[in-house]
């Protein structure tokens, strides 16, 4: 076997990051910049077997993330990084590789064909490589933004982490193509908010909502449904915190969990413990939809603000709860048993405010549709000034958490608050949103909404793989655009959503009909999905649909519950007028920036093979 | 009076550009990078009085422009620079200023309120400041692109130069606001093509087309029309070159000149010498529209390629020529006399090819319209594959020059060549186009057009100051989108232009009518301009008009002369489909770029006040 190609040697020495990592190395000179002991509050397994484990912390002051990657069974190397949606192509990577003689660590990127290249600017900075009892531990850091066009910008919201296992030496970095490797992705909110944890009340008690001893099916995806109930006579309490309980060893298997409260109008619900899509599942369980708690991989405990709690128990509240556990089992492991669930912390000493959940975005209706073959089609739902004026208390409400929701084609979601026609602040934004990763997220900053404010929720969809229009609705192949915002004090307003006026949509179908001299069924008995299905999707009809959605009046759902509207005229409402938009956050990339941050230069290496 | 504020001292020393320029200074150490003697092929006056004179050259290898600015009567300083459309706000500037004690030279920029700031990155590099007999001469250079977001990017096409006169000292750069200065703008093609000048034939003769001894009217704008004629029996010749003759002293007054040949169908034309808008001007002079030569301020001689010439004289060619001189006289100077004109170089030894002029873009028809209050509305005209297939010779034609043309609201013009649905190259582009500066420009690179190619001409309009739609047409308040391309060998194809199919436009008016429940007059007797005038310009109607223009079939003018079409079906033609677009030219701005290019640091200054 040849030695490393000159270009690699050159590159490695050029960036001064060559380091024999198979040895026990201590980069003594650099430990000053390493964070203190046990400094990694967040930890997730990257691969289904858990051989790669990532821990990290976030410094908002330095705008830097410190990563600690534990490689349990190192073969010839590993790659780790980030990409727009979890693809291994066009990814921003760190690579630890060997040519058989030496080992190298470098900031790299993969092109659209999956070939790996060393990055001209080295922004991942290796701080320590250390053999531990558990495996090789790599400590490195990276700024949120690097100003290197090849690099991923670490933003709020979902980050798609990617990894790959190098099974054998490569003569050069350029010889690696990700398509030949065992690779995978893991979604995570990397930039966790930096919120101080409120103290728990002294009388806090806990309740575990678990599906005991589930035999996890040997299939990739299982949603397990389990019904449990509160004790008879359980009085009104406030949930003040909850945290996940994940069965040890199943950390890579348990993807997300939610606890729903069932509808109070039914006296009781049948017990059930089985896959949610089972034919045995009682129909009535569909009425268990009121979210009490939601957790997803990588999330820690969820705390309510000190002055608020989520009420449960007591009169007018169902005693029945549904726990839903999503098992992600791509290796189709059979026979694994799991008892994961959620631990609720609650108090009988009710806090000053009840917390509530409000739905923002689009009404679940087919009038809002996305043409097929669109890569970034935007639909927008409004919570209008008229509705907030009517329904919010004079002192406003305070949103402290948010859960974004779409179905399969959702790619981005954002809610913005506008006041007097001017966009003021982002409530929550996820530019790498995935329908497979719907966490309740604490907001970095509580957003106060006053009567007369407008909340604008926009979702971006990719229908590149669809041949017919995707209409709004409840079905998994239909779409939604929702932001469940968690707020206090509780108001009667449960739903503040919109959809285009149906009459104007009919004008659109008529117009398409006349314009294209093709027949779109506009006969009165045709349903809106049927009408959308018969639209010939040429550029004109696509653009006019966009024009319609950004012009036509809307129908508002300003509702106390899903069926009860606030009094007032809610049809044919004007679209909120926005005279000034928030500027896109721009990265300041001074032309004066140096070649690379001061980082590890040549590292002296001691000791024999470990 | 106080000394300079600390911030200026700091800034000046920080950027190391402080230099006492009221003295005779020789920056000896920097002369190595100064260009050789008399190295400035291009020269223009900046202000109407000619006290500021700019000379420059272009290095395409270094992507740098060397400027020499002559300040004839220096007061307390001068500012010079570039901006998008000639405004003094948001301009990229060099400023020579004094605080009363010292003088400074620096790269600066003006904000949108006109206040001046020193640039964080100094990209104008002072090479020499010298007192000459004529005045102070400043020699400095600048790269085309600097990667500084505050800087203007010097591109092909029109550049709006701006200047200002500092009448008194300023305590700091930040104390200067452009609104308090005498300022102005001058349009110029800064990046002249780097074309080797073809040799003139040995038998070349010259002919001067001049309006002798014109008494220039004391008003800002005069288009002077002068009829002259070729000698009786003047046989067929080829024009191979022409150059301006500008009366000495009137360099700042003569803005542009064109020579038109009159229509051959009229036996004779009345003689006339007077303002073109005079009521005394004979009607028939409107038939003198065939361009023989065109010159604008800053342009040098225009050479035909060695193998081609523009035919004039002989049978079938009118003996009558119309010279049009545009006098730009903002100071309303009275009594000035001028005899400027154009010198044609022609030969009786006909060259291998006749050159021709072809019109690309939009048909002059009201069906192509721009809504009011649009800041960047694009209209596009096509020369389709079907037309080039039919009309071009198998070996194609070669475009060597181009004159872009719109009326008052035109802001950008570009023509792109596409082959097999893919954009291949730019024929001519002006991203800072001004209707007040319509030069014939030699192309940097001859563009060959083959049968089956498509030529796409797009114009961008700003109708921010209009209240009604601006329709296509001949009127100065109507719009055009034309590229007159100069090419050889001559073909019968004179016009290759398009417009939206009128039937589809009627569908648009119907649609607008039904959709808005307002009445757009669609009765058969209403003219298209009347119909456009009654459209309520809401966002929907604007967007649908855009969708119409980018979707509806077109009507082609594939014409031998303005009235004679090539045989074939030219109505209801499909829009050319473009599957791959040319990428926007991206500037490579490495993050590793240094603070500023190696430039003049502290300069030692000797001698007393001059």
Interface residues (C-beta under 8 A of the other chain):
Chain A: X120 X121 X146 X147 X148 X507 X510 X511 X514 X515 X538 X539 X540 X543 X544 X546 X547 X548 X550 X551 X552 X589 X590 X591 X592 X593 X594 X595
Chain B: X120 X121 X146 X147 X148 X507 X510 X511 X514 X515 X538 X539 X540 X543 X544 X546 X547 X548 X550 X551 X552 X589 X590 X591 X592 X593 X594 X595
